């Protein structure tokens, strides 16, 4: 019988035990990298979000908002 593991658990398994430097390299290597890396960044972000103070959450949201104001999304075609 095959073992089923959800995406969050797979990502946690992959990064568990890594040093801070390895985690930083993983994040930096994922930024602008293949789209397959995006779920990993999302899962890592999800792990941190609840531990951030409301002020830090607000700061991150404001920073994201400023970045989004500077970009123009490309057209999405199917």
N, C-alpha and C positions, 0 to 999 in steps of 0.2 A: 504494500500500500504506500503510495507516494506521500511524502511529508509536505504539507502546505504551510507556508509562512507568509504573513502579510508584508507589504512593502515597508512599512515602518520598522517592523522587526528585522527585516533583511538589512536595512540601512543601519540600524542600531548595532546589529551584529558586525557589520563591516567596519564601523568606526570605533567600536568599543575597544578600549585599551590603547588607543593611539595617543601619542604625545601631543602637546599643544602645537608643536611645530608641524607634525603630521596633519593635524586637523586644519591648520592654517593653509598648508599646501593643498589639501583636498578642496578647501573652499576656493582658494585662488585658482586652482586648476579647473574648477567647475564654472567659474565666472567666464562667460563668453565662449565656453566650450560646447561640447555636444549637448543637444537637448535632453538626452538620456540622463544627464547629471542634475537636471532641474528638480526632479522629485526628491533627490537626496538633500539638496539645499533646503527645500521646503520642510522636509522632516527634521533636519537639524534646527532650522528656525523655530519650528513648532515646539521642539524640546526646550528652547530657551525662553520663548515668549511668556509662559506663565510665571517664570522666576524674575522677570523684569518688573521694576517698580512702575506704577502708572505714569510717572514722569518720564521714565526712559521709553516706555511704550509710545507715549505721546511724541517724544523727540524723534523716534524712528519713523512714526507715521508722518510727521511733518517733513522730515528729510525725504521720505519716499514721495510725498506729495509734490515737493519742490522739483524733484527729478522728473516726475511724470509731467509736470507743467512744461518742461523743456523739450520733450520729445513729441514727435508726431508719429502715431502708429501707422504702419504700412497697411495697405489694403489686404484684407483676408479674402482669399478666393478658394472656392471648393473645387 
